Amino acid sequence: MTVIIIGAGIGGLCLAQFLKKNGVNVQVFERDASPWDRKQGYRLHLDADGIDSIRESLSDNLFQLFELTSTHALPYTTILNTDLTLKRRIPIDEYSKTKHHIENGVAKHLNVNRATLREILLMGLEDICHYGAKFRHYESEGNTVTAYFEDGRFAKGDLLIGADGTSSVVRKQRAPEAQFMDSGARAIYGKFRLEDARRVLPQLCTADVFTAASDSRKLILGVGPVIFPVRPDLATQCLGIENVLHEQHDYVGCIVSGRKEFFGSDIENRNKTSDELQQMAIDLLHQWPGDAHLAPAAAEKGSFFYIQMNSSIPFALSSHPNVTLLGDAIHTMTPSLGRGANVALRDSILLGKEVINVVNGSKTLSESLRDYEAEMTEYGFGVVRYSAEMGTRLLGQNALPQFL
Ligand SMILES: Cc1cc2nc3c(=O)[nH]c(=O)nc-3n(C[C@H](O)[C@H](O)[C@H](O)COP(=O)(O)OP(=O)(O)OC[C@H]3O[C@@H](n4cnc5c(N)ncnc54)[C@H](O)[C@@H]3O)c2cc1C
């Protein structure tokens, strides 16, 4: 069986690792020219869905590398007042409704650096990951599906998986009925060097998974630490792994987010320099007491970028004999719960196991895809709904149509 994955993001790479580990022929096609073509973003919070999936997909050695480079943050979402004094510390499982994470007495939460995670997920896949391959469309005929790329290349397989993120081109063909919406929320992202964060932020900001202060306009300053137990470029040496991870320093990711009306024109903001966005973050918080509004001034120069937050609208996915979707390609959610990557990783393993069922002959491909899609849409859209609910409460995010 040959599996074609479109998109070498977190979900696509995790699935490719799992399939390769289980002896399935898999090829990944990614539009970026190389893994270092663009900035990958900063901190990601992983919960048990994400961590367990990564464990299932990687070799023991690579999983150890993942652990050595992940921050064991304290499992709290912490709320501050606008003067940055403590208001409330919420156990993260209570905040994200991730009850199953503590069912067996084990709560697992890690903060990771997104680029480092992607580097680890890429290790050993170099020969099957094709960069500079922008997917255009597919043709499905009988048991074969062919993927066509913008540069004229094509690839044939038994199963095509769209793991190509929020603007998925695979989804546009596979599920033209799917609708995505502008959530009405915007964000400016940046990061502090750890030592600067320690200077201007309360101590919990460098300990808990995520800490946020919010004002009456629902404008939020949120921060989350990435403190490497072992520096990524040294971690590979410790484990005798030949590939070397890029050097990274400890930092605290920071976000200033709220309704789009506070941020002004999207087009102008996308063209703003990091310095201009950093100044905008400071200006947005100018009503905050004391020095609180100046916190973003201590962040790293050049680290800021602008984000529009989108959400999928849950829908009933029709069936297809040999094309399916995973991760943000089908259930993009706003990052108000920090769960999108975790759900994408969970999809990868669920789908990977269904592919193994086909290879073993215990299910047909259509039975496997039916079972995968039923389970994935149920939990995936469930998290989309809860993320939207939380985003509406915290950020003034537009409600999903069915809640209007
Ligand atoms: C600011 C922010 C903070 C977040 N924080 C968290 C968090 O703390 N925890 C969490 O769980 N989630 C978080 N998320 C959500 C998380 O980033 C996503 O849910 C996750 O990246 C989805 O993974 P994916 O593999 O589905 O898609 P992606 O990671 O987006 O990967 C898609 C890949 O497909 C490629 N691609 C796209 N189009 C094509 C094409 N035509 N041809 C070939 N390749 C293509 C892209 O280049 C990309 O590499 C956050 C999101 C944002 C925006």
The ligand as a MOL file (V3000), in Angstrom:
LIG
                    3D

  0  0  0     0  0            999 V3000
M  V30 BEGIN CTAB
M  V30 COUNTS 53 58 0 0 0
M  V30 BEGIN ATOM
M  V30 1 C -0.5730 31.4150 17.3300 0
M  V30 2 C -0.9510 29.9900 17.4750 0
M  V30 3 C -0.6500 29.2960 18.6520 0
M  V30 4 C -1.0030 27.9570 18.7790 0
M  V30 5 N -0.7130 27.2820 19.9390 0
M  V30 6 C -1.0600 25.9830 20.0560 0
M  V30 7 C -0.7410 25.2390 21.2440 0
M  V30 8 O -0.1570 25.7660 22.1920 0
M  V30 9 N -1.0970 23.9180 21.2950 0
M  V30 10 C -1.7480 23.3210 20.2510 0
M  V30 11 O -2.0710 22.1250 20.3640 0
M  V30 12 N -2.0320 23.9880 19.1150 0
M  V30 13 C -1.7080 25.2910 18.9900 0
M  V30 14 N -1.9780 25.9560 17.8310 0
M  V30 15 C -2.6220 25.2470 16.7010 0
M  V30 16 C -1.5860 24.4620 15.8970 0
M  V30 17 O -0.5650 25.3190 15.4520 0
M  V30 18 C -2.2400 23.7890 14.6870 0
M  V30 19 O -3.4380 23.1880 15.0700 0
M  V30 20 C -1.3040 22.7110 14.0910 0
M  V30 21 O -0.1470 23.3140 13.5640 0
M  V30 22 C -2.0370 21.9180 13.0080 0
M  V30 23 O -1.1250 21.0060 12.4280 0
M  V30 24 P -1.3670 20.4970 10.9460 0
M  V30 25 O -0.2970 19.4970 10.7000 0
M  V30 26 O -2.7760 20.1130 10.7470 0
M  V30 27 O -1.1540 21.7810 10.0230 0
M  V30 28 P 0.1350 22.7070 9.8450 0
M  V30 29 O 1.0270 22.5950 11.0050 0
M  V30 30 O -0.4000 24.0570 9.4660 0
M  V30 31 O 0.8960 22.0890 8.5860 0
M  V30 32 C 0.3700 22.1610 7.2870 0
M  V30 33 C 1.5180 21.9900 6.3030 0
M  V30 34 O 0.9760 21.8640 4.9860 0
M  V30 35 C 1.7570 22.6320 4.0870 0
M  V30 36 N 0.9260 22.9780 2.9260 0
M  V30 37 C -0.0890 23.8570 2.8610 0
M  V30 38 N -0.6070 23.9010 1.6180 0
M  V30 39 C 0.1000 23.0250 0.8670 0
M  V30 40 C 0.0360 22.6200 -0.4940 0
M  V30 41 N -0.8580 23.1440 -1.3590 0
M  V30 42 N 0.9210 21.6900 -0.9300 0
M  V30 43 C 1.8420 21.1390 -0.0930 0
M  V30 44 N 1.9460 21.4910 1.2180 0
M  V30 45 C 1.0780 22.4180 1.6920 0
M  V30 46 C 2.1580 23.8610 4.9250 0
M  V30 47 O 3.2620 24.5500 4.3890 0
M  V30 48 C 2.4510 23.2160 6.2740 0
M  V30 49 O 3.7940 22.7870 6.3770 0
M  V30 50 C -1.6540 27.3120 17.7060 0
M  V30 51 C -1.9410 28.0080 16.5190 0
M  V30 52 C -1.6060 29.3350 16.4110 0
M  V30 53 C -1.9330 30.0840 15.1320 0
M  V30 END ATOM
M  V30 BEGIN BOND
M  V30 1 1 1 2
M  V30 2 1 2 3
M  V30 3 2 2 52
M  V30 4 2 3 4
M  V30 5 1 4 5
M  V30 6 1 4 50
M  V30 7 2 5 6
M  V30 8 1 6 7
M  V30 9 1 6 13
M  V30 10 2 7 8
M  V30 11 1 7 9
M  V30 12 1 9 10
M  V30 13 2 10 11
M  V30 14 1 10 12
M  V30 15 2 12 13
M  V30 16 1 13 14
M  V30 17 1 14 15
M  V30 18 1 14 50
M  V30 19 1 15 16
M  V30 20 1 16 17
M  V30 21 1 16 18
M  V30 22 1 18 19
M  V30 23 1 18 20
M  V30 24 1 20 21
M  V30 25 1 20 22
M  V30 26 1 22 23
M  V30 27 1 23 24
M  V30 28 2 24 25
M  V30 29 1 24 26
M  V30 30 1 24 27
M  V30 31 1 27 28
M  V30 32 2 28 29
M  V30 33 1 28 30
M  V30 34 1 28 31
M  V30 35 1 31 32
M  V30 36 1 32 33
M  V30 37 1 33 34
M  V30 38 1 33 48
M  V30 39 1 34 35
M  V30 40 1 35 36
M  V30 41 1 35 46
M  V30 42 1 36 37
M  V30 43 1 36 45
M  V30 44 2 37 38
M  V30 45 1 38 39
M  V30 46 1 39 40
M  V30 47 2 39 45
M  V30 48 1 40 41
M  V30 49 2 40 42
M  V30 50 1 42 43
M  V30 51 2 43 44
M  V30 52 1 44 45
M  V30 53 1 46 47
M  V30 54 1 46 48
M  V30 55 1 48 49
M  V30 56 2 50 51
M  V30 57 1 51 52
M  V30 58 1 52 53
M  V30 END BOND
M  V30 END CTAB
M  END
